[in-house]
Amino acid sequence: MNGQFFISLLNPGIGFLFAIAFFLLWLNRRERYVAYAAAAYTASALAFLIQDVGPVLPMELQRLPANIGFLATGMLFAAAIIKRYDLPVPWRAMSVTAAVSTAAFVWFLLGHPSIAARILTISIGAGIIAIMVVVALWPVEKRHLIDRVLFWVAAFSALNLIVRPVVLLSLRGGFDNYVGFQQSIYWTTVQFSQAMVSIVAAISLMVAVAIDQIAELRREADADNLSGLLNRRGFEAQANAVLRRCLLDRRPVALLIADLDHFKRINDSHGHAVGDAIIAAFGAHVRRIGPAGMVAGRIGGEEFALLVPGAGIESARQLAEAVRSGLQAACTDRIPASLCPTASLGIAVGDPGGVPAATLSALMQEADQALYEAKRTGRNRVRTFTPNPVRLAANGG
């Protein structure tokens, strides 16, 4: 065995190792994009094995499945990256590109043999598929560093696939046979550059999988499963972030606190299953009618908070009335027909130009005072926080 043989095993080895790694990740997460990545590295390993290690067939026909494998690798890895962002995978466009490249490859293999032309057809086809990833990710908000890394991995792959063969073939002038091809600078460059791209792409996608896993765990930790809203910790974290943005943008923000009336009595009289059904119905009701950007959470047993960025006093009152008046209909078919649950709500509005600047703690205190007033005056109503008037001291008695 010579050194060339071990170089030939480089990419298959890398491919199979990462295929196994992604398969194990898929067993844990069951995300489709992870399965696509495992399939991509499997296809890459098989393609390099057929190309460099497999037996030679008549008319060099082993080149056809090998290069179909390279195109399949590009399609599957493109699908993995695009699907990670829940974007539609352009299967039709990729399939057409792969079919045209394969047809051209067959022509330059059997009809008008040319190694250089075959290199160009497959490289450019795979490059076009990589460009589809760049186009798909271009408008996506790249919140994490890994999002930018994945984008630039796709961009570099497209550039590498399209420019590299054109430059090297123009310098080399083509190849007379496969012996010269496999011993050429071009193929050595392909072997090592592909190995580096495969490693960087795999590590980047694995980091993305880890970030997605952490985000999912954080969502689970911040969620209230019964209401479908945030729990208190999750609400305070997200509400503080939204409130800071509103203050920076000098936008008003409204906080609504809702409390289910006589909830302990309902639990005692009808059972906790009915109480749970009312909480679940309230959460679904709020999610259905709440405006975009609203942060909603269950902050106590039967107490809820809704932070609405950009809302003034009138729009906050309209939302509160919609929450209050729609609760009974939201509970239909969930609880006994004789039971008519109600809710009281208190509203506080943060002035973007106020001094001192509004804080979540201050808004919650003010909304709590308004909620207390709603309960004091009979429940099943909405009240708005009104600051106490400032009394001026008289001069000279």
C-alpha positions in Angstrom: 0.0 0.0 0.0 1.3 3.4 -0.9 0.6 6.9 0.4 -2.0 7.6 -2.3 -4.1 4.7 -1.0 -4.2 6.2 2.5 -5.1 9.6 1.1 -7.9 7.9 -0.8 -9.3 6.7 2.5 -9.3 10.2 4.1 -12.7 11.4 2.9 -14.5 8.1 3.2 -13.2 7.8 6.8 -14.3 11.3 7.7 -17.6 10.7 6.0 -18.4 7.6 7.9 -17.3 9.0 11.2 -19.6 12.0 10.9 -22.4 9.9 9.5 -22.3 7.8 12.6 -22.1 10.9 14.8 -25.1 12.5 13.2 -27.1 9.3 13.3 -26.5 9.1 17.1 -27.6 12.7 17.4 -30.7 11.9 15.4 -31.5 9.1 17.8 -31.5 11.6 20.6 -33.3 14.6 18.8 -35.3 13.0 16.0 -35.0 16.2 14.0 -35.2 15.7 10.2 -32.3 18.0 9.4 -30.0 15.9 11.6 -31.1 12.8 9.6 -30.3 14.6 6.3 -26.8 15.4 7.6 -26.2 11.7 8.5 -27.4 10.7 5.0 -25.2 13.4 3.4 -22.0 12.1 5.0 -23.0 8.5 4.2 -23.4 9.5 0.6 -20.1 11.3 0.6 -18.2 8.4 2.1 -19.7 5.9 -0.4 -19.0 8.3 -3.4 -15.3 8.6 -2.5 -15.0 4.9 -1.9 -16.5 4.1 -5.3 -14.3 6.8 -6.9 -11.0 5.9 -5.4 -11.1 2.4 -4.0 -13.8 0.5 -5.8 -13.2 -1.8 -8.7 -12.8 -0.4 -12.2 -15.8 -1.2 -14.4 -15.9 -1.3 -18.3 -16.0 2.1 -19.9 -15.2 3.6 -16.4 -18.9 3.2 -15.4 -18.0 3.3 -11.7 -17.6 7.0 -12.2 -21.3 7.4 -12.7 -22.6 6.2 -9.2 -19.6 8.0 -7.6 -20.6 11.4 -9.0 -24.2 10.8 -8.4 -23.2 10.3 -4.8 -21.4 13.6 -4.8 -24.5 15.4 -6.1 -26.6 13.5 -3.5 -24.2 14.7 -0.8 -24.7 18.3 -1.9 -28.5 18.0 -2.0 -28.8 16.3 1.4 -26.4 18.7 3.1 -28.2 21.6 1.6 -31.5 20.1 2.9 -29.9 19.7 6.3 -28.9 23.4 6.6 -32.1 24.8 5.1 -34.4 22.5 7.1 -32.7 23.5 10.3 -34.3 27.0 9.8 -37.7 25.4 9.0 -37.5 26.7 5.5 -38.9 24.9 2.5 -36.3 22.7 0.9 -36.0 23.3 -2.9 -36.0 19.6 -3.8 -37.4 20.2 -7.3 -34.7 22.8 -8.2 -32.0 20.7 -6.7 -33.2 17.6 -8.5 -33.4 19.3 -11.8 -29.8 20.7 -11.3 -28.6 17.2 -10.4 -30.4 15.6 -13.3 -28.9 18.1 -15.8 -25.4 17.6 -14.3 -25.7 13.9 -14.5 -26.9 13.9 -18.1 -24.0 16.1 -19.1 -21.7 13.8 -17.1 -23.0 10.7 -19.0 -22.5 12.5 -22.3 -18.9 13.4 -21.5 -18.3 9.9 -20.2 -19.8 7.8 -23.0 -20.6 10.1 -25.9 -17.7 12.5 -26.1 -15.2 11.4 -23.4 -13.6 14.3 -21.5 -12.3 14.1 -17.9 -12.1 17.9 -17.7 -15.7 18.4 -18.9 -16.9 15.8 -16.4 -15.2 17.6 -13.6 -16.8 20.9 -14.6 -20.3 19.5 -14.9 -20.4 17.9 -11.5 -18.6 20.7 -9.7 -20.8 23.4 -11.2 -23.9 21.4 -10.5 -22.9 20.9 -6.8 -21.9 24.6 -6.7 -25.4 25.7 -7.9 -27.0 23.5 -5.2 -24.7 25.2 -2.6 -25.8 28.6 -4.0 -29.4 27.6 -3.3 -28.5 27.4 0.4 -26.9 30.8 0.3 -30.1 32.2 -1.3 -32.4 30.5 1.2 -30.3 31.7 4.2 -29.7 35.3 3.0 -32.9 36.8 4.5 -32.8 34.7 7.7 -32.1 36.6 10.9 -28.7 35.3 12.1 -29.1 35.6 15.8 -26.2 33.4 16.8 -22.6 33.2 15.6 -23.2 29.7 14.3 -25.9 31.0 12.0 -23.4 33.2 10.3 -20.9 30.4 10.2 -23.3 28.0 8.5 -24.1 30.8 5.9 -20.4 31.3 5.1 -19.7 27.6 5.0 -22.4 27.4 2.3 -21.0 30.4 0.5 -17.4 29.1 0.6 -18.6 25.7 -0.7 -20.3 27.3 -3.6 -17.3 29.4 -4.5 -14.9 26.4 -4.0 -17.0 24.1 -6.2 -17.4 26.6 -9.1 -14.1 28.5 -9.1 -11.6 25.8 -8.1 -12.0 23.4 -11.1 -12.1 26.3 -13.6 -8.9 27.8 -12.3 -7.0 24.5 -11.9 -8.1 23.0 -15.2 -7.1 26.2 -17.0 -3.7 26.0 -15.5 -3.3 22.2 -16.0 -5.1 22.0 -19.4 -7.1 18.8 -18.6 -6.1 15.2 -18.1 -5.5 12.4 -20.6 -6.4 9.5 -18.3 -7.5 8.7 -14.8 -4.0 7.7 -13.7 -2.8 11.2 -14.4 -6.0 12.6 -12.9 -5.7 10.8 -9.5 -2.0 11.8 -9.3 -2.7 15.5 -10.2 -2.5 18.5 -8.0 -6.1 19.1 -8.8 -7.3 15.8 -7.2 -5.0 16.2 -4.3 -6.5 19.7 -3.8 -10.0 18.2 -4.0 -9.1 15.5 -1.4 -7.8 17.9 1.2 -10.1 20.9 0.6 -13.1 18.6 0.7 -11.9 17.0 3.9 -11.5 20.5 5.5 -14.9 21.7 4.3 -16.5 18.4 5.5 -15.0 18.8 9.0 -15.9 22.5 9.3 -19.4 21.9 8.0 -20.0 18.9 10.3 -18.6 20.7 13.4 -20.7 23.8 12.6 -23.9 21.8 12.2 -23.1 19.8 15.4 -22.8 23.1 17.3 -26.1 24.2 15.8 -27.7 21.0 17.0 -26.3 21.7 20.5 -27.6 25.3 20.4 -31.0 24.0 19.3 -31.0 21.5 22.2 -30.1 24.2 24.7 -32.9 26.5 23.4 -35.4 23.7 23.6 -34.4 22.9 27.2 -34.7 26.6 28.0 -38.1 26.8 26.5 -39.2 23.8 28.5 -37.8 25.3 31.7 -39.6 28.6 31.0 -42.9 27.2 29.9 -46.1 26.5 31.9 -47.4 23.3 30.5 -51.0 23.7 31.8 -51.7 27.1 30.3 -49.4 26.9 27.3 -47.9 30.3 28.4 -44.6 31.2 30.0 -44.1 30.5 33.7 -43.1 33.3 36.0 -39.4 33.0 35.4 -39.8 32.8 31.7 -42.2 35.7 31.7 -40.0 38.0 33.7 -36.9 37.2 31.5 -38.7 37.9 28.2 -40.8 40.8 29.6 -37.7 42.6 30.9 -36.0 42.3 27.5 -39.1 43.6 25.6 -39.5 46.5 28.1 -35.8 47.5 27.6 -36.3 47.6 23.8 -39.5 49.7 24.2 -37.7 52.2 26.4 -34.8 52.4 23.9 -37.2 52.9 21.0 -39.3 55.3 23.1 -42.4 53.2 22.6 -45.2 52.8 25.2 -45.8 49.5 26.8 -48.8 48.1 28.7 -48.9 45.5 31.4 -52.1 43.6 32.1 -52.5 41.4 35.2 -55.5 39.0 35.2 -56.9 37.0 38.1 -59.5 34.2 37.8 -62.4 35.1 40.1 -63.3 32.8 43.0 -60.9 30.2 41.7 -60.4 28.5 45.1 -64.2 28.1 45.4 -64.3 26.5 41.9 -61.6 24.0 42.8 -63.3 23.2 46.1 -66.8 22.8 44.5 -66.0 21.3 41.1 -62.6 19.7 41.5 -59.1 20.5 40.4 -59.7 19.0 36.9 -62.3 21.7 36.2 -59.9 24.4 37.6 -57.1 23.1 35.3 -59.5 23.2 32.3 -60.3 26.9 33.0 -56.5 27.7 33.2 -55.9 25.9 30.0 -58.8 27.6 28.3 -57.6 31.0 29.5 -54.1 30.4 28.1 -55.5 29.3 24.7 -57.8 32.3 24.7 -55.0 34.8 25.4 -52.7 33.2 22.7 -55.5 33.4 20.2 -56.5 37.0 20.6 -53.2 38.5 21.8 -51.3 40.8 19.4 -48.0 40.0 17.9 -45.0 40.6 20.2 -47.1 40.1 23.3 -45.3 38.3 26.2 -47.8 36.3 28.3 -47.2 34.2 31.3 -48.9 32.4 34.2 -47.2 34.1 37.2 -49.2 32.4 40.0 -51.8 29.7 40.5 -54.7 31.6 38.9 -52.9 34.9 38.0 -51.6 35.8 34.6 -49.5 38.7 33.2 -49.5 40.1 29.7 -46.9 42.6 28.5 -47.9 44.4 25.2 -45.2 46.5 23.5 -46.4 49.6 21.7 -49.8 49.6 23.5 -51.3 52.8 24.9 -54.0 52.9 27.5 -56.9 52.6 25.0 -55.5 49.6 23.1 -54.6 47.9 26.4 -58.1 48.4 27.7 -59.6 46.9 24.5 -57.4 43.9 24.9 -58.3 43.5 28.6 -62.0 43.7 27.8 -61.6 41.1 25.0 -59.8 38.8 27.4 -62.5 39.3 30.1 -65.6 39.0 27.9 -64.3 36.1 25.9 -63.4 33.8 28.8 -66.7 32.1 29.1 -66.9 31.2 25.4 -63.3 30.0 25.6 -64.3 27.5 28.3 -67.3 26.1 26.4 -67.2 22.3 26.2 -64.3 22.2 28.8 -66.3 22.7 32.0 -69.9 22.1 33.3 -72.4 24.3 31.5 -73.7 25.7 34.8 -70.3 27.2 35.7 -69.6 30.7 34.4 -65.9 31.6 35.1 -64.9 35.3 35.1 -61.7 37.2 35.4 -60.7 40.6 36.8 -57.9 42.6 35.2 -55.7 45.5 36.1 -53.7 47.7 33.6 -50.6 49.8 34.0 -49.0 51.7 31.1 -45.3 52.6 30.9 -44.6 56.1 29.5 -41.5 56.0 27.3 -40.6 59.5 28.4 -41.4 59.0 32.0 -39.0 59.9 34.8 -38.0 57.6 36.3 -38.1 55.1 33.5 -40.6 52.3 33.9 -39.4 49.0 35.3 -41.2 45.6 35.2 -41.4 45.6 39.0 -43.0 49.1 39.1 -45.5 48.2 36.3 -46.5 45.0 38.1 -47.1 46.9 41.4 -49.2 49.4 39.5 -51.2 46.7 37.6 -51.7 44.9 40.9 -53.2 48.0 42.5 -55.6 48.3 39.5 -56.4 44.6 39.8 -57.2 45.0 43.5 -59.5 47.9 42.6 -61.3 45.7 40.0 -61.8 43.0 42.7 -62.9 45.5 45.3 -65.6 47.0 43.1 -67.2 43.7 42.3 -64.9 41.5 40.1 -65.3 40.5 36.5 -64.2 44.0 35.3 -61.2 45.9 34.1 -59.5 48.8 36.0 -56.6 51.0 35.0 -54.0 52.2 37.4 -54.3 55.9 38.2 -51.5 57.7 40.1 -52.5 59.5 43.2 -52.7 63.3 42.6 -49.7 65.3 44.0 -50.7 67.6 46.8 -48.9 71.0 46.8 -48.1 72.5 50.1 -49.7 75.9 50.7 -47.2 78.8 51.1 -47.5 81.0 54.2 -50.3 78.9 55.8 
